[in-house]
Amino acid sequence: MQINNCIIGIGSNIDAEKNIAQALNNLENEVTVIQISEMLKTKPIGIIDQPDFTNGAIRIETEKSLEELRSSLKMIETRMGRDRSLPKFGPRIIDLDILIWNNQVIDQDYFTRDFLRHLASELGFTL
């Protein structure tokens, strides 16, 4: 079985400390967490009239395929109460995005958001 190495971005601006801790706990039940970055406060993008976000990243290893992992992350978000009917850049309980998959950038936000490049770099990823 192939072991895939991945960096996942994690963020929240609703009770962020509690929700990020819960998401990390949920992830540890599904994948092997190798490293967790620092958590940064970032300004909201798009809809600015909302609380700042707390963002971080985690390096994981998993036997799941990219699609299986993406599905697992969406299930974790849903179980935690993420409402996908809200505006794309609005407040959120939890946001889990695959940034790097086997040393390939797969989330284009990596190129436009300094904090994502910083967090990925902290976990050992550089282009």
HUUR-V841883 format. One record per residue. N is the residue number from 1. OMEGA is omega in whole degrees, 0 to 359 (999 if undefined). Layout:
n/omega
N/OMEGA
N/OMEGA
This chain:
n/omega
1/180
2/173
3/179
4/178
5/191
6/170
7/181
8/172
9/181
10/182
11/178
12/169
13/173
14/182
15/192
16/184
17/180
18/184
19/177
20/177
21/179
22/179
23/178
24/178
25/178
26/180
27/181
28/177
29/186
30/184
31/175
32/179
33/182
34/187
35/178
36/180
37/168
38/175
39/182
40/170
41/179
42/178
43/177
44/178
45/178
46/178
47/188
48/181
49/179
50/180
51/174
52/177
53/165
54/182
55/175
56/178
57/177
58/174
59/181
60/166
61/181
62/172
63/180
64/172
65/178
66/181
67/178
68/179
69/179
70/178
71/178
72/180
73/178
74/178
75/177
76/179
77/182
78/179
79/180
80/175
81/178
82/181
83/184
84/178
85/180
86/180
87/184
88/184
89/181
90/179
91/178
92/178
93/181
94/177
95/180
96/183
97/175
98/180
99/186
100/179
101/181
102/177
103/175
104/176
105/178
106/176
107/185
108/176
109/178
110/185
111/185
112/182
113/183
114/185
115/178
116/177
117/178
118/182
119/178
120/178
121/178
122/179
123/173
124/181
125/170
126/177
127/999
